Amino acid sequence: MKRITVSFDTWIQLLGMVGVLGGLVFVGLEMQQNQRIAIASQVQTRADTQLEILLTPLEGDQRLLQFYGISIPNESDLSDEDKLLFEQMTRIRMASLQASWQQFNLGLLPEDAWRLAERRIFLQYDSCQFRDVFENASQPEFLEYVRSNSSSTCE
């Protein structure tokens, strides 16, 4: 059997190549993380802009305070004007909750914060009363997620 000897220079070159490969992997992971953060920032900026647009006509209207509770009002108990106000509040909530959903999918929202947002999503969606507003204010991918995870059917 022939014995192969490897010079010290060859070992140094091998270690150098392993170091370079490790560095490239690290740089790749950093770039992936930076991209996710940039996308999340873009999502949040879009949501903030949309929220600002939706909130502007409602500024200073104290009648909205009744809609900040946990329960969803019965549509038949609302005046036409209050119904419009609640529909606008639903649009605002959907813009915010969709941003939470997108950030959770990017891995940038903690599980406990997502569970609270998810509970609010299904409270709104499963109530059925303003489902048409919810669906019209939702992005298709988000709406598909909600529909596939909802246990409620509205008639």
C-alpha positions in Angstrom: 0.0 0.0 0.0 1.3 3.4 -1.0 1.2 6.1 1.6 0.2 9.6 0.4 1.6 12.6 2.1 0.0 16.0 1.9 2.1 19.1 2.3 1.5 21.8 4.8 0.7 24.3 2.1 -2.1 22.1 0.7 -3.7 21.9 4.2 -3.5 25.7 4.4 -5.2 26.1 1.0 -7.9 23.6 2.0 -8.6 25.5 5.2 -8.7 28.7 3.3 -11.2 27.4 0.8 -13.4 26.1 3.6 -13.2 29.5 5.2 -14.2 31.2 2.0 -17.1 28.8 1.5 -18.2 29.4 5.1 -18.0 33.2 4.5 -20.1 32.9 1.4 -22.8 30.9 3.2 -22.9 33.5 5.9 -23.2 36.4 3.4 -26.0 34.5 1.7 -27.9 34.1 4.9 -27.4 37.8 5.8 -28.7 38.8 2.3 -31.8 36.6 2.8 -32.5 38.2 6.2 -32.0 41.7 4.8 -34.4 41.0 2.0 -37.1 39.7 4.4 -36.7 42.8 6.5 -36.9 45.1 3.5 -40.1 43.3 2.3 -41.6 43.6 5.8 -40.8 47.3 5.8 -42.4 47.7 2.4 -45.5 45.8 3.7 -45.7 48.0 6.8 -45.3 51.2 4.7 -48.1 50.2 2.4 -50.3 49.3 5.4 -49.6 52.6 7.1 -50.4 54.5 3.9 -53.7 52.6 3.4 -54.6 53.1 7.1 -54.0 56.8 6.8 -56.2 57.0 3.7 -59.0 55.1 5.4 -58.7 57.0 8.7 -58.8 60.5 7.3 -62.5 60.7 6.7 -63.2 59.4 10.2 -61.0 61.8 12.2 -62.7 63.5 15.1 -65.9 61.4 14.9 -66.6 60.3 18.5 -69.4 58.0 17.4 -66.6 55.6 16.3 -65.8 54.9 20.0 -68.7 52.5 20.1 -67.0 50.3 17.5 -63.7 49.9 19.3 -65.0 47.1 21.6 -64.5 43.4 21.1 -68.1 42.6 20.0 -69.4 43.3 16.5 -72.6 45.2 16.4 -75.7 43.8 15.0 -76.1 45.3 11.5 -79.9 45.7 11.9 -79.3 47.8 15.1 -77.2 50.4 13.2 -78.4 53.5 11.4 -77.3 53.8 7.7 -74.6 56.3 8.8 -73.3 54.1 11.6 -73.2 51.1 9.3 -71.0 53.1 6.9 -68.7 54.0 9.8 -68.5 50.4 10.9 -67.7 49.3 7.4 -64.9 51.8 7.2 -63.6 50.5 10.6 -63.7 47.0 9.2 -61.6 48.1 6.2 -59.1 49.7 8.6 -58.9 46.6 10.7 -58.4 44.4 7.6 -55.5 46.6 6.4 -53.8 46.3 9.8 -54.5 42.5 10.2 -53.3 41.8 6.7 -50.0 43.5 7.4 -49.7 41.3 10.6 -50.4 38.2 8.5 -47.8 39.1 5.9 -45.2 39.9 8.6 -45.9 36.6 10.4 -45.4 34.7 7.1 -42.1 36.5 6.7 -41.1 35.3 10.2 -41.0 38.9 11.6 -44.0 38.7 13.9 -43.8 36.6 17.1 -46.2 33.7 17.5 -48.1 35.2 20.4 -48.7 38.5 18.6 -49.9 36.6 15.5 -52.3 34.5 17.6 -54.0 37.7 18.9 -54.2 39.1 15.3 -55.5 35.8 14.0 -58.2 35.7 16.7 -59.3 39.1 15.7 -59.4 38.1 12.0 -61.7 35.2 12.6 -63.9 37.1 15.1 -64.6 39.6 12.3 -64.9 37.1 9.4 -66.9 34.4 11.3 -69.5 37.0 12.4 -70.9 37.0 8.8 -72.6 40.4 9.2 -69.9 42.4 7.4 -68.2 39.6 5.5 -68.7 41.3 2.2 -66.8 44.3 3.4 -64.1 42.0 4.8 -63.8 40.2 1.5 -63.7 43.3 -0.6 -61.0 44.9 1.6 -58.8 41.8 1.6 -56.0 40.7 -0.7 -56.6 37.4 -2.5 -53.9 35.4 -0.8 -54.9 36.6 2.6 -58.6 35.9 1.8 -57.7 32.4 0.7 -56.0 31.8 4.0 -59.0 33.1 6.0 -61.5 31.1 4.0 -59.5 27.9 4.3 -59.2 28.2 8.1 -62.6 29.5 8.9 -65.2 27.2 10.4 -68.1 29.5 9.7 -70.4 29.4 6.8 -72.7 32.3 6.1 -76.0 32.1 4.3 
